[in-house]
Each structure stands twice: as C-alpha cells, then as structure tokens.
C-alpha cells in the first residue's frame, strides 16, 4: 500500500475560544478541531481507499465500532474530509453520508449518492477554468436527470410492500441503472449510528449492493456504530466482513490524550506556571477516553478564560473539580437511557471489579442479572440496551465476554447509593 496516498487531512481550523466553549457537542457541527491519534484505525481506511484507487471494487466494507464517547463520529469526519480533499476533476472522489434508516429504501440510497456527486461536481465547477466548464455542466445535467429518475423509482419502491424477490430486483436494478453514471467516480459511503440499521429484506439487498455486488461501481462503505454493530449488520445480511477491516475503538494512548489537550492550550494561548502538571493531571482525569478528553479540555478552557487566560496552580483544582462534574453528568445521562433499576448495573460493576481481567462471560452475566431483571425484560434485550448506552462492551478479540469500557464509569456505578 502506498502510505503517501490519502494521508490524514490537516487539522480543522480551531474556532474562536468563546464559540468553542459554546459548542457542547462538537460532533454535531463538523470536524473535531483537536482530533488526535487513531493512526491504526485510519490505516484501515487508508488501505481500503488505496485498493479502490487501484481498481478493486466491492468487498471493501469497513466497520468501526465502540462504546458511546469512543470518538467514532470524530474519526468518520476525518475520513470524510480526506475523501473531499483528494477529489480532483481528473480523479473525482465523493464522500456520501447515508442515514442507517435509509438503507431500507434502495431508491433513497442511490438518490443520496447521486446528490452527493452533483454537489461535488458543483464544487469542482467553481474552481474550473472557463475552457472546461462546458463538459462539466453536461455531466451535471446528466446527474440531475438521473436524480429525477431515481426519485420516481424511490417513490414507487417505498410506497408498496414488496416480496423478497421484488426487493432484490429493485435494489440491483437501481444500482445497474445508475452504474453508467456512478462508475466515473470513486465513492465512499459513510453510515453513522449503523447499529440502528433496520432488519428487512430490502436492507439485506442494499447491503449486498454496497458491500459485495457493486455492479462495477468503484464504491466502498464504512459503517460506524456501537460495539455490537458488526453482529447487528451480520444479522441483517452483511456477508463475511473482512476481519482486518473490523475495528473496535478503545481509549487513546496516553501520549495522544496529552497531545490533544496540549493542542487546546497551544491554540488558545493558555500558559503559565505548572503547564506540564496541568496536562498530566487533565490526561489522568480523562483516562484517555475521547469523550472525557473533550470534557476536561472544555473545563480547563472555561476556568482559564474566567481567570484572565493564565495558568496557576491554584486554578488546577477548580478545573479538576469541574472536569469530574462533567464526567459524572455524562455517566448520569447514560444511566437515564437504561431500562432497569440502577441496582442491576451497580451489581454488575461490583462483580466485574472482583474479576482478575475485569470481564464477565455472557453466561455469568446472564446468571447474575436473571433474578434482577424487571418488566418481563429478556436477557438479550437487557444486554442490547446495556451495550447501546455504553455501560458494557464486548471485549475486542474475545467474543461473548463483556466489560465496562471506561474504568471510572465502573467506579461511579459502584458508588451509587443503595435503594
């Protein structure tokens, strides 16, 4: 693989301090301005797009999964930006964001891809010399015509109940019909929150077109979702995802965590006595977890801003206190999405703390929770909820064993008051 192809894009332009402090969820407004690390994960993406560039189509599906707060959306934004930055008139690349619910409707998926191509062509047109605009305008007209056709097909497909055979025909026919236009582009489809993909016949056929049988279209797909995303997609018909392209996101390295926090200090000019102590303390509080790195950086920015923009040792305790509060607010928000009494999760945290490796097998977890589950909840439903809210995750490379992904979340659960 050519390591120089598709390098990470340059950092996003940092926002003014006041704007950054108001952005409570930066993942919803664009690229993370202080994105660091994830080199191994990015190499998976880099390898896939390099193969696509070399002419291999189909079978390039990637899955990036992890607990809430692991930085999946931030990684996706970086990969999408890399695709955009490498698009040229002679070799156009298109990043396409597809909602997981849309995967149920083949027409919607193809229409979304065509719309993204039209948008990219319009962007290229803005920077094109007048001598070449005529050709590109012709391509744009073809794209608009195809989009109109896709919209008509989309309505007819979504509005009626189709048999399994008819669903297969509609997905394949749409991709075939669009292939003469789409084959001129390198297309990377991104699906965030992929664990919410519906389980229907049409989804299976759309996944097959995106993953295996792309009808000659240079296309690969990257799924981003919670820690059970791979198993959910397999149940929905994704055939044999390549093992080397399924990656579970965990905490960052200590160096990457410190580097991310340091970049915040550098950009906003935070300096003063005990600078290195601040970085070490904040990284320690974050436990190198991406969500917490953002929280402790935000806490530092707020306190330093409120005290004239200079560091001093007396302020560090205030920052750590605020950072801890923000971590606990995050844990509380996770627990509000739980389906069982908090005592169930406390019991699990205590049991995990007693294990040498900090994990419980599925069978042990079932025996532990069976007497505690309420409202006729099945174990499978309970486990699915616990994975989706981030209390548990399946241990990477050790199937059917579960742990709490963030160590301090376990401490928080064990400290809950008994009912």
C-alpha positions in Angstrom: 0.0 0.0 0.0 1.2 3.5 -0.8 1.4 5.1 2.6 1.5 8.6 1.0 -1.9 8.1 -0.6 -4.8 9.6 1.5 -2.8 10.9 4.4 -4.8 12.4 7.3 -6.2 15.7 6.3 -4.7 18.8 8.0 -6.3 19.8 11.3 -9.6 21.5 11.2 -9.4 25.3 11.8 -10.0 25.9 15.5 -12.9 28.0 16.5 -12.6 31.3 18.5 -12.5 30.4 22.2 -15.9 31.7 23.0 -17.5 29.8 20.1 -15.6 26.7 21.1 -16.8 26.9 24.7 -20.4 27.2 23.5 -20.2 24.1 21.3 -21.4 21.5 23.8 -21.5 18.7 21.2 -18.9 19.5 18.5 -19.5 16.1 16.8 -22.8 17.5 15.5 -21.3 20.6 13.9 -18.4 19.3 11.9 -14.9 18.1 12.4 -13.3 17.9 15.8 -10.9 20.8 16.0 -8.4 18.9 18.2 -8.6 15.4 16.7 -5.6 13.3 17.6 -4.5 9.7 17.4 -6.4 6.9 15.8 -3.5 6.0 13.5 -4.2 2.3 13.4 -7.9 2.9 12.6 -7.0 5.4 9.9 -4.7 2.9 8.3 -7.6 0.6 7.8 -9.5 3.3 6.0 -6.3 4.3 4.0 -5.8 0.7 2.9 -9.4 0.4 1.7 -9.3 3.6 -0.4 -5.9 2.7 -1.8 -7.4 -0.6 -3.0 -10.3 1.3 -4.5 -7.9 3.7 -6.3 -6.0 0.6 -7.6 -9.2 -0.6 -9.3 -10.6 -3.1 -6.8 -14.4 -2.7 -6.4 -16.7 -4.5 -3.9 -15.8 -6.2 -0.7 -14.1 -3.2 0.8 -16.5 -2.7 3.6 -15.1 -1.3 6.9 -16.7 -1.4 10.4 -15.6 0.9 13.2 -17.4 0.2 16.5 -17.1 1.2 20.1 -18.9 2.4 23.2 -20.6 5.9 23.2 -17.9 8.5 23.6 -15.1 6.4 21.9 -14.7 9.0 19.1 -16.4 7.2 16.2 -18.1 10.2 14.7 -14.9 12.3 15.0 -13.0 9.6 13.1 -15.7 9.4 10.5 -15.5 13.2 10.0 -11.7 12.9 9.4 -12.1 10.2 6.9 -14.8 12.1 5.0 -12.6 15.2 4.9 -9.8 13.1 3.5 -12.0 12.0 0.7 -13.1 15.5 -0.1 -9.5 16.9 -0.1 -8.4 14.2 -2.6 -11.1 14.9 -5.2 -10.0 16.5 -8.4 -11.6 17.0 -11.8 -9.4 14.2 -13.3 -10.0 11.8 -10.4 -13.2 12.8 -8.5 -13.8 11.3 -5.1 -17.1 11.6 -3.3 -17.9 11.1 0.4 -21.6 10.2 0.9 -23.3 10.2 4.3 -26.2 7.8 4.4 -28.7 7.5 7.3 -29.0 3.9 8.5 -32.8 4.1 8.3 -32.4 5.0 4.6 -30.8 1.6 3.9 -34.3 0.1 3.9 -35.1 2.0 0.7 -32.8 1.4 -2.3 -34.0 4.4 -4.2 -33.1 6.7 -1.3 -29.6 5.3 -1.1 -28.9 5.7 -4.8 -30.5 9.2 -4.8 -28.3 10.2 -1.9 -25.2 9.0 -3.8 -26.2 10.9 -7.0 -27.0 14.0 -5.0 -23.5 13.9 -3.3 -21.9 13.5 -6.8 -23.9 16.5 -8.1 -22.7 18.6 -5.1 -19.1 17.6 -5.7 -19.4 18.5 -9.4 -20.8 21.9 -8.5 -17.8 22.4 -6.1 -15.3 21.4 -8.9 -17.1 23.8 -11.3 -16.4 26.7 -9.0 -12.7 26.3 -9.5 -12.7 25.3 -13.1 -11.3 27.4 -16.0 -14.0 28.6 -18.4 -12.5 26.4 -21.1 -13.6 23.3 -19.3 -16.9 24.3 -17.8 -19.0 23.1 -20.8 -18.1 19.5 -20.3 -18.7 19.5 -16.5 -22.1 21.3 -17.0 -23.1 18.5 -19.3 -22.2 16.0 -16.6 -24.2 17.9 -14.1 -27.2 17.8 -16.4 -26.9 14.1 -16.6 -26.7 13.8 -12.8 -29.8 15.9 -12.4 -31.7 13.8 -14.9 -30.6 10.6 -13.2 -31.7 12.1 -9.8 -35.1 12.8 -11.2 -35.4 9.2 -12.4 -34.2 7.9 -9.0 -36.8 10.0 -7.2 -39.5 8.4 -9.3 -38.3 4.9 -8.6 -37.8 5.8 -5.0 -41.5 6.7 -4.5 -42.7 3.5 -6.2 -40.5 1.4 -4.1 -41.1 3.0 -0.7 -44.9 3.2 -1.1 -45.7 -0.5 -1.5 -45.0 -3.8 0.2 -42.7 -5.9 -1.9 -41.8 -9.6 -1.8 -38.2 -10.7 -1.1 -37.6 -11.3 -4.8 -39.0 -7.9 -5.8 -36.9 -6.2 -3.2 -33.8 -7.8 -4.7 -34.7 -6.7 -8.1 -35.4 -3.1 -7.1 -32.0 -2.7 -5.3 -30.0 -4.4 -8.1 -31.9 -2.7 -10.9 -31.4 0.8 -9.3 -27.6 0.2 -9.0 -27.4 -1.2 -12.5 -29.4 1.7 -13.9 -27.2 4.3 -12.2 -23.9 2.4 -12.8 -23.0 4.1 -16.1 -23.0 7.5 -14.3 -21.6 6.4 -11.0 -18.7 4.3 -12.4 -16.9 7.6 -13.2 -16.4 8.4 -9.5 -14.6 6.9 -6.5 -17.4 6.7 -4.0 -17.0 6.2 -0.2 -20.3 5.7 1.6 -20.4 6.5 5.3 -23.1 5.2 7.7 -23.1 6.6 11.2 -25.1 5.0 14.1 -25.1 1.9 12.0 -26.4 -0.2 14.8 -29.8 1.3 14.0 -29.9 -0.3 10.6 -33.4 -1.8 10.1 -33.8 -5.6 9.7 -35.8 -6.0 6.4 -35.5 -7.8 3.1 -34.7 -4.6 1.3 -31.9 -3.8 3.8 -30.2 -7.1 3.1 -30.2 -6.4 -0.7 -29.0 -2.9 -0.3 -26.2 -4.1 2.0 -25.3 -6.7 -0.6 -25.0 -4.0 -3.3 -22.9 -1.7 -1.1 -20.7 -4.5 0.2 -20.2 -7.2 -2.4 -22.0 -6.7 -5.7 -21.5 -3.0 -6.6 -22.3 -3.6 -10.2 -18.9 -2.4 -11.3 -19.2 0.9 -9.4 -15.9 1.9 -7.6 -17.5 2.0 -4.2 -16.7 1.1 -0.6 -18.7 1.5 2.6 -17.6 2.5 6.1 -20.0 1.7 9.0 -19.6 3.5 12.3 -21.6 2.4 15.4 -21.8 0.9 18.9 -19.9 -2.1 20.0 -22.4 -4.6 18.6 -22.5 -3.1 15.2 -20.7 -5.9 13.4 -23.1 -8.6 14.9 -26.1 -6.4 14.0 -25.0 -6.0 10.4 -24.3 -9.7 10.0 -27.8 -10.4 11.3 -29.1 -8.0 8.6 -27.3 -9.9 5.8 -23.8 -8.4 5.6 -21.8 -11.3 4.2 -18.4 -12.1 5.6 -17.0 -8.7 6.7 -13.2 -8.8 6.4 -11.6 -9.4 9.8 -8.9 -6.9 9.1 -11.5 -4.2 8.4 -13.5 -4.5 11.6 -12.0 -2.4 14.3 -13.1 -1.7 17.9 -12.3 1.8 19.1 -11.0 1.9 22.7 -9.3 4.6 24.7 -6.4 6.6 23.2 -2.8 6.2 24.2 -1.6 8.4 27.0 0.6 10.3 24.5 -2.3 11.0 22.2 -4.5 12.1 25.1 -1.9 14.6 26.3 -1.2 15.8 22.7 -4.9 16.6 22.2 -5.1 18.6 25.5 -1.8 20.3 24.7 -3.2 21.4 21.3 -6.1 23.2 23.1 -3.6 25.0 25.3 -1.4 25.9 22.3 -4.2 27.2 20.1 -5.8 29.4 22.7 -2.5 30.6 24.3 -3.0 29.1 27.7 0.3 29.3 29.5 1.7 29.9 32.9 3.2 28.1 35.9 2.9 24.3 36.1 2.0 23.8 32.5 3.1 20.2 32.3 1.4 19.4 35.6 -1.8 20.6 34.1 -1.5 18.4 31.0 -0.6 15.4 33.1 -3.5 15.9 35.6 -6.1 16.5 32.9 -5.0 13.5 30.9 -5.1 11.4 34.0 -8.7 12.6 34.8 -9.8 11.8 31.2 -8.4 8.2 31.5 -7.5 8.7 27.8 -11.2 8.4 26.8 -12.1 10.7 23.9 -15.4 11.9 25.4 -13.6 12.8 28.7 -10.7 14.4 26.8 -13.2 16.8 25.3 -14.8 17.4 28.7 -11.6 18.1 30.7 -10.3 20.3 27.9 -13.6 22.2 28.0 -13.4 22.5 31.8 -9.8 23.9 31.5 -10.8 26.4 28.8 -13.8 27.7 30.8 -11.9 28.1 34.1 -8.8 29.7 32.5 -10.9 32.0 30.4 -12.8 33.1 33.6 -9.4 33.9 35.3 -7.7 36.0 32.7 -6.3 33.3 30.4 -3.3 32.4 32.6 -2.4 29.2 34.4 -1.6 28.9 38.0 -1.5 26.0 40.4 -4.5 27.3 42.4 -6.8 27.0 39.4 -5.9 23.4 38.6 -8.0 22.1 41.5 -11.0 24.1 40.1 -10.5 22.6 36.7 -10.3 19.0 38.0 -13.4 19.5 40.1 -15.3 20.9 37.1 -14.0 18.1 34.9 -15.1 15.4 37.4 -18.6 17.0 37.5 -18.8 16.9 33.7 -17.7 13.2 33.7 -20.4 12.4 36.2 -23.0 14.3 34.2 -22.1 12.2 31.3 -22.5 9.0 33.3 -25.8 10.1 34.6 -27.0 10.8 31.1 -26.0 7.3 30.1 -27.9 5.8 33.0 -31.1 7.7 32.1 -31.3 5.7 29.0 -31.1 2.4 30.9 -34.1 0.1 31.1 -33.5 -1.4 34.5 -33.1 -0.3 38.1 -29.7 1.2 38.8 -29.0 -1.6 41.4 -28.7 -4.0 38.5 -25.8 -2.0 37.0 -24.2 -1.5 40.4 -24.2 -5.3 40.9 -22.6 -5.8 37.6 -19.9 -3.2 38.3 -19.1 -4.9 41.7 -18.9 -8.3 40.0 -16.6 -7.1 37.3 -14.3 -5.5 39.9 -13.9 -8.9 41.5 -12.7 -10.5 38.3 -9.0 -10.6 37.6 -9.4 -9.4 34.0 -12.4 -7.2 34.6 -14.7 -9.2 32.3 -17.7 -11.4 32.7 -18.7 -14.1 30.2 -22.2 -13.9 28.7 -23.3 -16.9 30.7 -22.1 -15.4 34.0 -23.7 -12.1 33.1 -27.0 -13.9 32.4 -26.9 -15.8 35.8 -26.0 -12.6 37.6 -28.8 -10.5 36.1 -31.6 -13.1 35.8 -33.1 -12.6 39.3 -32.9 -8.8 38.9 -34.5 -8.0 35.5 -37.9 -6.4 35.7 -40.9 -5.8 33.5 -40.5 -9.1 31.7 -37.3 -8.0 30.1 -35.4 -10.7 28.4 -31.6 -11.0 28.9 -31.0 -10.3 25.2 -33.0 -7.1 25.4 -31.2 -6.1 28.6 -27.8 -6.7 27.1 -28.6 -4.9 23.9 -29.6 -1.8 26.0 -26.5 -2.0 28.2 -24.3 -2.1 25.0 -26.2 0.8 23.4 -25.9 3.1 26.4 -22.2 2.3 26.9 -22.3 0.6 30.3 -21.0 -2.6 28.7 -19.0 -3.5 25.7 -17.9 -6.8 24.2 -14.2 -7.3 24.7 -12.4 -7.0 21.4 -10.9 -10.3 20.1 -12.6 -12.2 23.0 -16.2 -12.8 21.9 -19.0 -13.2 24.4 -17.0 -11.6 27.2 -18.1 -8.1 28.5 -16.6 -5.3 30.4 -17.2 -1.7 31.4 -15.3 0.3 28.7 -14.4 3.3 30.9 -12.8 2.4 34.3 -14.2 5.4 36.1 -17.7 4.5 34.9 -17.3 1.3 37.0 -16.2 3.4 40.0 -19.2 5.7 39.5 -21.6 2.7 39.4 -20.1 1.0 42.5 -20.5 4.3 44.4 -24.2 4.6 43.7 -26.4 4.7 46.8 -28.3 1.5 47.5 -32.1 1.8 47.1 
